[in-house]
Amino acid sequence: MSEIAWVPQSCTLPTEEQPLRIAEWDTLFSERLTSVSRPEPLRLRLDLAGGPGIEQRVRDLAERESGCCSFFTFTTTPSEDLIGLDIAVDPAREAVLDALAARAAGMQQ
């Protein structure tokens, strides 16, 4: 899959910074992702293995992503061993969520 497939043209992150942000998500997925589900067409649920500093890392990345792609709504739900990350979009951005879900699923532990 193309790295830019889930980065829509409306993203305000400078183009030269987009590969770095994608790499941050990829690293998080490859290191921490334990499950991917799609409870609703416009919502993606990621479960990430917890650990020291992981909740803050997830919240920071989600906040920065919201800053450039305001159509994402991120909700984190920490528990003892997992951090749930729900990602929601509006109907016009469903294809972006599809691409992100495919990318995450491809890196699932």
N, C-alpha and C positions, 0 to 999 in steps of 0.2 A: 504494500500500500504506500502510496505517496505520503511523505511526511506532511505535506500541506493539505491533504484531503480533508482534515478536520479543522483547518484554520481558514475560516471564511474571509472573503475580501473585506468584510466590514470590521475585521479585527484592527484595532488601532495600535497594536504593538508594532514598533518599527520592523520592517521586513528582515533586517539583519539580525534582530534579536529573536525572531520566531524559531529558528532551529535550536537555540539555547533553551527556550521554554519547552519545546517539544522534548528535548533531551531530559529536562527535569521530570516531566510526566513519565517518560519511558523508564527512567531510573526508579521512580516511585513504584510504577507498575511491576517492573522486574524484581525489585527488592521486597515489596510488601503486599502485592495483590494476592488475595486468597480466593475471591469469588467475584463474578460479574453476573448481574441479573438485570432484567428489563421489566420491572413490575408494571409499568405503563409505557405506552409508546413514546411519551415525551419525558420519561424519567429513567435514568440509569442508576443502578445501585452498585457501588464498589465496596467490598469489604477488604480492609487493609490490616495486616498484622501490626499490632501495637508494639510499643517499646519506648525507651527513653527518647523524648523529643519528637516522636513521630506525629503526635496530634498537632503540635505547633507547626511542624513542617507541612502537614496537609493543609492546615488552616491558612498558613502564609501563601502557599502556592495557589490555593483556591481564591484567596483575596486578590492576589496579583492578576490571576486570570480574569476575574470579574472586572478588574480595572480596564482591561483592553477589549474584552468580549462581554459587554454588559448584558447580553441576552442569556448568559448562563446564570442559573441560581444554584448555589452550592449549599448543602446542609451537612454538617458533620455531626455524627452521633458516636461519641466514644463509649466504650465499655471496657471491661477489665483487660481483655486480650485483643480486641479488635477496634478499629475505627471505621464506622460506616460513613461513606461519602455518597450522598445522593446528588445527582446532577440533573437539573431540569432545564428545559428549553421551551420556547413557544412553538406553535405548529410550523412556522416558517423556517425554523432551524432544526427540524427533525433529522434531516440528512447529515447535519454536522454531528448530532448525537449518535447517529448510526455509525458514522466513521470513527468517532471516539470509542464507541463500544467495541467495534471490530478490532481496533488497535489494542485496547486493553485486553480483550479476550485472547489475542495472539500472544500476549506476554504473561498470561496467568500462570502462577506457579503450579 
